[in-house]
Amino acid sequence: MQSAVELRTWPTAKAVPNARVFVAIVVLCTLAAAAFASWLPLQVSIVTLFLFAGPHNWFELRYFLMRLPVRFGRSRNFFLTAFAGLGVLTVVYISLPLVYNATAWSEDAWSTVIASWNTALLVWIGALVWLRHKQKTQANWAWLIPLGLALCSLNWLGPDLFSLAIVYVHPLVALWFLDRHLRRTRPAWSRAYRRCLCLLPLVLAGMIWQLSQTSSLADNNGLFWRITQHSGAEVLPQVSSHMLVSVHLFLEMLHYAVWIVALPLIGSTAMTKFWDVKTVPVARHPKGFPRLIAGVFVVALIVVGVLWFGFSIDYATTRDVYFTVAIAHVLAEAPFLLRMI
Amino acid sequence: MKALLFACCVVLFSAVLVNADLRPPIKPANQNAAQTAPEPKYILHTGLEITTDPKAYEARLQIPQSQLQNFRAALDGAPGNPPIAGGIALSAPRTIVAGLLMFLAVSVAGVLLARSSSFGRTQKALGAIVLVAVMLGAAAIITRGNAGPPGSYRWRNLPQALAKGEPTVGGVDVEVVPDDQLSGRMRLIIPLKKQNNSGDE
């Protein structure tokens, strides 16, 4: 009897200090990211993007491949819609700067184009939600219809603001992935993690309070101008660009930390051995595609190297190209997150 | 009937509230005065920082390149890159599409609320009223009002900041006025109220 009690209590007793260490690391990382982002926003932004932009995309690709089933089965329509929408939306988004340079449309016409793309994005996500809902009939997702319509409406009122909202909301999606991942792999940490998330609005409020009265950053060269523009300095001219860049950088740093550090280290053994192709179910399965997956990993690794090389040669241009092409990974998060809900 | 009256009151009061912060139409004192002093032409709304530099020999006006392009576009009659409220209010087709979508959102939300079994009849009625009032209020604020504190709020500590040599940041409306009104000079008008000795505004 005594041994039975010990066997039952031992794992819990071991999990408590680990959860505390996890909470301490999360809080420390959050505060450190906020401090660095507030202190030297432009410089830290340049270094952070150079170091982590490519690798985080590689880890994200690997995570999505881990979640990909060998056979789509009942999810065939879901994945077909996901990949078709991902391809079409990405190609249209990448072609927009080229069309902008080739045409002389008015700003109002461009706002309509941007609003149309944003609407297509919302319709695509709505279709994915509907297809996912057909597989999870017990969940009540009907309230997402008016929410989606309201978002479409707000998008048509201010397309630039809606696009800027995507820039700021996208890093937070990584925190949602981590939440779902913890619930599956480390349920004991899930509650502690959600308590840590309560710290996020407090830190953001503190940053906004401290930085809202600061003078705008000097965007007197092309690179600094690009960084402030990406954070919304042109869309929100009455807001200090120091605050905008710092808040965006802070969220980006959390985003990179989740994809590069938290998800690979906290997850299962398969996630920890991220270099091993055989840990990916699509490659390990007898009917899988090991060579294809290995090839995808190698090509993605080369792209990361090319990105670093590009940043070294011409940082500003590479940054522009990266943030245009990176819309693909922003879009890819939607279907895989829905699969985890 | 009571619910209907309550709904009317909520909607009417919300309309008054959201319109309360709008600038009243400027009426000239008399027709002749209006003819001799034409109204300034509003160009765009942007941000302004007022700061001091003890090492400077001359006052300087620094304009970001993107803002200069916006000025040029606005002077040429193009819409330029209008921020927030300007971008929302200028395009009628986009506003119509947004209104239709908002109408659909409210309608679907209302139908879902009415069909849900987890709420009682009174809760549903109250929920519907609040939903409609919030949507109408939000739409009115976004399309017509200037949400948030008035622009003068951010300039309230300008004298103290100038005395301390600290910068102050706030919004500014750029206007073009006829030459004879300013004798060739630029003028910066700060919305500051005269303070009495006790420090009250």
Boltz contact constraints between the chains, C-beta under 6 A:
constraints:
  - contact:
      token1: [A, 107]
      token2: [B, 79]
      max_distance: 6.0
  - contact:
      token1: [A, 107]
      token2: [B, 81]
      max_distance: 6.0
  - contact:
      token1: [A, 108]
      token2: [B, 79]
      max_distance: 6.0
  - contact:
      token1: [A, 108]
      token2: [B, 91]
      max_distance: 6.0
  - contact:
      token1: [A, 142]
      token2: [B, 112]
      max_distance: 6.0
  - contact:
      token1: [A, 145]
      token2: [B, 108]
      max_distance: 6.0
  - contact:
      token1: [A, 146]
      token2: [B, 105]
      max_distance: 6.0
  - contact:
      token1: [A, 146]
      token2: [B, 108]
      max_distance: 6.0
  - contact:
      token1: [A, 146]
      token2: [B, 109]
      max_distance: 6.0
  - contact:
      token1: [A, 149]
      token2: [B, 101]
      max_distance: 6.0
  - contact:
      token1: [A, 149]
      token2: [B, 104]
      max_distance: 6.0
  - contact:
      token1: [A, 149]
      token2: [B, 105]
      max_distance: 6.0
  - contact:
      token1: [A, 150]
      token2: [B, 105]
      max_distance: 6.0
  - contact:
      token1: [A, 152]
      token2: [B, 101]
      max_distance: 6.0
  - contact:
      token1: [A, 153]
      token2: [B, 98]
      max_distance: 6.0
  - contact:
      token1: [A, 153]
      token2: [B, 101]
      max_distance: 6.0
  - contact:
      token1: [A, 153]
      token2: [B, 102]
      max_distance: 6.0
  - contact:
      token1: [A, 156]
      token2: [B, 94]
      max_distance: 6.0
  - contact:
      token1: [A, 156]
      token2: [B, 97]
      max_distance: 6.0
  - contact:
      token1: [A, 156]
      token2: [B, 98]
      max_distance: 6.0
  - contact:
      token1: [A, 157]
      token2: [B, 88]
      max_distance: 6.0
  - contact:
      token1: [A, 157]
      token2: [B, 98]
      max_distance: 6.0
  - contact:
      token1: [A, 157]
      token2: [B, 142]
      max_distance: 6.0
  - contact:
      token1: [A, 158]
      token2: [B, 87]
      max_distance: 6.0
  - contact:
      token1: [A, 158]
      token2: [B, 88]
      max_distance: 6.0
  - contact:
      token1: [A, 215]
      token2: [B, 49]
      max_distance: 6.0
  - contact:
      token1: [A, 215]
      token2: [B, 167]
      max_distance: 6.0
  - contact:
      token1: [A, 234]
      token2: [B, 66]
      max_distance: 6.0
  - contact:
      token1: [A, 237]
      token2: [B, 46]
      max_distance: 6.0
  - contact:
      token1: [A, 237]
      token2: [B, 47]
      max_distance: 6.0
  - contact:
      token1: [A, 237]
      token2: [B, 83]
      max_distance: 6.0
  - contact:
      token1: [A, 238]
      token2: [B, 47]
      max_distance: 6.0
  - contact:
      token1: [A, 238]
      token2: [B, 171]
      max_distance: 6.0
  - contact:
      token1: [A, 240]
      token2: [B, 169]
      max_distance: 6.0
